């Protein structure tokens, strides 16, 4: 049956290799079951329900990837997108989390339409490479400031805006220790380095009495507090135009780039040969819609899937294994509830560091490419908004190209996005 479903021999792999690859991928991305509830619960969402929604959305998205696309890619609520949901849409803009879920649903539907019509490919080709790289780096910086403030390493200051916090406090010390543990283990190629770091700091915080231990296993908590709670009508409010625009743009670049990168490493996308990228993109967009009903931010493909490919994963059986492990994680709710914010902060900070590597892809020798890219990355953390970073980047790119006589270098997709952001600032 597995051979018929996943065509293992055709891809030169075995059941054992695929399962081991799935376990490897799961270990590298499973930190999300602890980090996502911590981030989204800051909006007032029930933390236990978000934990269940995270596991179910990850499992469902990965199952779709396994059976529809037959690709070895794991899916789960995306880092950066969850921060935008919690700290910008709800925290800064003041919308309810129900409206934010409605925006996720609408973005997923738009994403699905863009995928089915082929417009998504046109968008990807039209957005400058420098801006795409800057978006990833900027989201990394945004995650970094969230991590540093949640651990107390960086604090607000009335004179200098921000300042160094008390590094002798328990949260700061544990966050610093966790970061070095994660970085060292990952450098040593230890599988599940981020997960190990989170669990180690959690155990230490319990041992010193700084956080409470609720146990490890139990029946899954109720999903009711977040299930079907999305407010689609509320998300159709005019002020949500730029929120939905940002969600769609980040989903398009993040997921597509990740899928193509992982698929190329697995040699599933080769020049002149048919591939299943279209099906993989369909799986991605449908998972976003499903996640909004469950009660979590946008689901996306995980770059950590590359670790499973490195271990030999080549088919959907790898993804199926990842999905099953996410379902089994539903029984770890007490452990997830025992994880303090400063235990997940090192994971956020480390992921931020990895995302910053994208700045090497920017053409720094060309001013009209470099400056918009730099503004994109800088404005995100300084205004505490991914949306503002995107707006500054796209608008400045169009303006600088036009002012230097390079208007023909502006793709229609880039011009369209810039105009939408101008309309947003002018009228909303």
Secondary structure, 3 states (H helix, E strand, C coil): CHHHHHCCCCCCCCHHHHHHHHHHHHHHHCCHHHHHHHHHHHHCCCHHHHHHHHHHHHHHHHHHHHHHHCCCCCEEECCCHHHHHHHHHHHHCCCCHHHHHHHHHHHHHHHHHHHHHCHHHHHHHHCCHHHHHHHHHHHHHHHHHHHHHHCCCEEEECCCEEEECCCCCHHHHHHHHHHHHHHHHHHCCCCCHHHHHHHHHHHHHHHCCCCCCCCCCCCCCCCCCCCCCCCHHHHCCHHHHHHHHHHHHHHHHHHHHHHHHHHHHCCCCCCCCCCCHHHHHHHHHHHHHHHHHHCCCCEEECCCHHHHHHCCCCCHHHHHHHHHHHHHHHHHHHHHHHCCHHHHHHHHHHHHHHHHHHHHHCCCCCHHHHHHHHHHHHHHHHCCCHHHHHHHHHHHHHHHHHHCCCHHHCCHHHHHHHHHHHHHHHHC
